[in-house]
Amino acid sequence: MSGPTDYAQNKLVDAYRRGQTLGAPATRYFGLITCSKGERVNSTAYALNDTIVVKIGTVYSFYKCTTAGTSNASLPGAYLGAIGEAITDGTAVFTEQTAALDAATAFVEVSGGSYARVGVAASLANFAGTQSAGSTTASTGTNGTTSNNVAVTWPTPTAQWHPTGGAIVGFVEYDAATGGNAWDWTLLTAPKNVNNGDVAPSIGISAATSKFGN
């Protein structure tokens, strides 16, 4: 799952319809985000506001525990990944968080352990056109999808980069090396543990895919 944030959508509307400057960043800064409990586990106690990811088909969706309890002994079929759905899972309830991701209120970014966002200059060379992965000419495609033409590699970790029992679950593109505004978010194809001394985490060429529009 991925999408532009509310901030990015508002900037696009103001630029396209309202005569304002888009102010798109000259450099995209990639940051990593975590959830507190990693992938959902059967028969496990969850506290209020714990966050998890749930695999639905081939993709992961992000949920927050909105009623504390213990998850079912098997994954309930009610999980659909629908925006805002509330799923009763055993005695716990989990609510899907796309709206909070769009609002940039669900992001818990990695900090410490030599972590830093990775800057990639916005250019035809560094990001593919919508027509195909790896393309370096102006976009001519029909599905609004782009990806990275260069690898995105973070520093080598000197400490665990996620909460104990949690995981790194996605990346966000910001307009500043620290702070700033989030423009786009993407959940990983699988949650990732990053520990002290691990090889520097990296997103390979064409693996950071973003889709704009329907």
Secondary structure, DSSP 4 states (H G I P E B T S, - for coil): -EEE-HHHHHHHHHHHHS-------SEEEEEEEEESS-B--TT-EE-TT-EEEEEETTEEEEEEEEE-EE--SS--TT----TT-EEEETTEEEEE-HHHHHTT-S--B--STT---EEEE-STTTB--TTSTT--S----SS-EE-BSS-EEPPPPSS--S-TT-EEEEEEEESSSSSS-EEEEEEEEEEE---TTPPPPEE-TT-S-EE---
